[in-house]
Amino acid sequence: MRLLQSSTHSSHAPHVLRFAAIAAALVFTVLTITAPRPEKAEGAFHFEVIDEVMFGRAGDPDVQYVEMRMLAGGQNITAHSILGYFNSDGSYGGDILEIPTNVATGVANGRWLMGTPAFATASGVTPDFTFTPVTLPSAGMICHGGGGGAFPLNPPTWTRTTMSNWVDCVPYGGYLGPPIKGGPASPFGVGDGTSSLTRVSDTDNASVDFVLACPSPEVNTKAIGFNHDNHINLPPARPFDDLTHVNSDLLGDGCGDTDDDNDGLSDADELSLPGPACPPATAATNPLRRDTDGDRFLDAIECTLGTNPSDVLSKPAVTACGPTGDGDADKIATRIETCFYNSNPASNDTDGDAGGAGARDGCEIASLNADRIVNVADQGALASAFGTSMTPQYLVEFDITKDGTINPADMGTLASLISPAGQCP
């Protein structure tokens, strides 16, 4: 999760706080960008920064990417600009990529991505521009620019060691230069095999602007790679986040998350189906969708109960999901928690976030607008969605009992979770 607004991995705007939880042990000040940095000359691609860098992941050195963020609209005239790097002794290492075309869309806080074929395979997203893997020095500087003019020069034969020719640079690994731009350098490298070098502020000082964080590279179309735990199954306009999912790992999420959608099946298993992880499956399931076939039963529980998670017509009987009683006083029946939420029927706070910014299971299920308060606003939202799954106003997120109909039964469950103060927990 990214912390700049904007930077939440959303613009990743609709990427409002960009997929937060960098690491509980890190404390730093997050500076929101309100204006382009003053040293940048006016131009059609100058109000931008390098936002995230990773060269090597999970033992594969060829998984490489650089994410750019536009600080203002109209900064997408990128054709013939250069991504390049400097060696630890200050010599120019070489061009990594000449950007072949303009970025498709240029909006403030919009992002675009340069990456390798191995990155595309590992992350699940196709970068806006592709480059051949390179070997970077352990201490150096990575830069993007176009020759110092209002537009990238074509042909791009400008002098690479004149720092004013570059729009933005990130010196890393304690690089000393000269030359140097954006320094002093970050003490961190360009990722550590798990984390990426990620911008958390914009002071033009890489030593404080970057930390190692969970990678969340975003392409210009707003698709996100690697970690997808925020806004699972939800289009960007929906005001939900993981704080109102009962089985969320937004708080303290590890970069090596193996089950992005928290449905009980690992990402690797979902992509390799059919197979031993789920004998009933006839096709791969979606690692970013808890309920691939849309029958409201989570993928893993279908595998456990012997039905096909990739076929909407194949689903278990609700009675197979467990008893109708509530085993943990969260006012949600055991069978509903088991089959539809992957929450723990023996715990009223499955994801353990009630002690922090989160809430207990029942509240998280009934807080339909992500404010972690169950009140009349949630009741009104639920009432507006009354109907069966075949009606246009139906929202599966509002179907608390997950029986395919939003009706008084859901309203009754929600009403039972309203506390006198409206707060939850």
ZICOR-V393110 format. One record per backbone hydrogen bond with DSSP energy under -1.0 kcal/mol. CO is the residue of the C=O (numbers start at 1). NH is the residue of the N-H. E is the energy in kcal/mol with one decimal. If there is no record, write none. Layout:
{{CO | NH | E} {CO | NH | E}}
This chain:
{{4 | 18 | -1.4} {6 | 8 | -2.8} {8 | 19 | -1.6} {11 | 15 | -1.5} {12 | 11 | -9.9} {16 | 6 | -1.7} {23 | 26 | -1.5} {37 | 40 | -1.7} {44 | 77 | -1.8} {46 | 48 | -1.8} {47 | 71 | -2.9} {49 | 69 | -2.7} {51 | 199 | -2.9} {52 | 67 | -3.1} {53 | 197 | -2.9} {54 | 65 | -2.6} {57 | 60 | -2.2} {60 | 57 | -2.0} {60 | 63 | -1.5} {62 | 64 | -1.1} {63 | 56 | -3.5} {64 | 116 | -2.1} {65 | 54 | -2.3} {66 | 114 | -2.4} {67 | 51 | -3.0} {67 | 52 | -1.3} {68 | 112 | -1.9} {69 | 49 | -2.3} {70 | 109 | -3.3} {76 | 78 | -1.6} {76 | 103 | -1.5} {78 | 81 | -2.4} {81 | 99 | -2.8} {82 | 145 | -2.1} {83 | 96 | -3.5} {83 | 97 | -1.8} {84 | 143 | -2.8} {85 | 93 | -2.1} {85 | 94 | -1.3} {86 | 141 | -1.4} {87 | 90 | -1.8} {91 | 87 | -3.1} {94 | 85 | -1.7} {97 | 83 | -2.7} {99 | 80 | -3.7} {106 | 74 | -1.7} {107 | 110 | -2.7} {110 | 70 | -2.9} {112 | 68 | -3.0} {113 | 129 | -1.9} {114 | 66 | -2.7} {115 | 131 | -1.7} {116 | 120 | -1.9} {117 | 121 | -2.0} {118 | 122 | -2.4} {119 | 123 | -2.9} {120 | 124 | -1.7} {123 | 226 | -1.4} {129 | 115 | -2.5} {140 | 172 | -2.7} {141 | 86 | -2.9} {142 | 170 | -2.8} {143 | 84 | -2.5} {144 | 167 | -1.8} {144 | 168 | -2.0} {145 | 82 | -3.4} {146 | 153 | -2.7} {150 | 44 | -2.3} {155 | 157 | -2.2} {162 | 165 | -2.2} {163 | 166 | -1.5} {165 | 146 | -1.1} {165 | 147 | -2.2} {168 | 144 | -2.5} {170 | 142 | -1.8} {171 | 186 | -2.5} {172 | 140 | -1.3} {172 | 175 | -1.3} {182 | 206 | -2.8} {184 | 207 | -1.3} {186 | 174 | -2.7} {188 | 173 | -2.8} {189 | 191 | -2.1} {190 | 55 | -2.4} {193 | 58 | -3.2} {195 | 192 | -1.4} {196 | 213 | -2.4} {197 | 53 | -2.3} {198 | 211 | -2.3} {205 | 208 | -1.9} {205 | 209 | -2.1} {206 | 210 | -1.1} {209 | 200 | -3.2} {209 | 201 | -1.1} {211 | 198 | -3.3} {213 | 196 | -3.1} {217 | 225 | -2.4} {219 | 222 | -2.3} {223 | 219 | -2.1} {225 | 227 | -1.3} {231 | 234 | -1.6} {235 | 238 | -2.0} {241 | 244 | -2.0} {242 | 245 | -1.9} {254 | 257 | -1.2} {258 | 267 | -3.8} {259 | 262 | -1.3} {266 | 270 | -2.5} {267 | 271 | -2.2} {268 | 272 | -1.2} {270 | 285 | -1.6} {275 | 278 | -1.6} {278 | 281 | -1.7} {286 | 289 | -1.7} {290 | 299 | -2.7} {298 | 302 | -1.8} {299 | 303 | -1.9} {300 | 304 | -2.4} {301 | 305 | -2.4} {302 | 307 | -2.6} {308 | 311 | -1.5} {311 | 314 | -1.8} {317 | 320 | -1.8} {318 | 321 | -2.0} {323 | 335 | -1.8} {325 | 334 | -3.3} {333 | 337 | -2.3} {334 | 338 | -2.5} {335 | 339 | -2.1} {336 | 340 | -1.9} {337 | 341 | -1.1} {337 | 342 | -1.1} {337 | 343 | -1.4} {339 | 298 | -2.3} {344 | 347 | -2.1} {348 | 361 | -2.7} {349 | 352 | -1.1} {353 | 356 | -1.5} {353 | 358 | -2.0} {360 | 364 | -2.6} {361 | 365 | -2.2} {362 | 366 | -2.0} {363 | 367 | -2.3} {366 | 368 | -1.3} {372 | 424 | -1.1} {375 | 379 | -1.6} {376 | 380 | -2.7} {377 | 381 | -2.0} {378 | 382 | -2.5} {379 | 383 | -2.5} {380 | 384 | -1.7} {382 | 385 | -1.3} {383 | 386 | -1.3} {387 | 406 | -2.9} {388 | 391 | -2.1} {391 | 394 | -1.4} {395 | 398 | -1.7} {398 | 400 | -1.8} {404 | 389 | -2.0} {406 | 387 | -2.0} {407 | 410 | -1.0} {407 | 411 | -1.8} {408 | 412 | -2.8} {409 | 413 | -1.9} {410 | 414 | -2.5} {411 | 415 | -2.7} {412 | 416 | -1.9} {414 | 417 | -1.5} {415 | 418 | -1.4} {419 | 422 | -1.3} {422 | 374 | -1.0}}
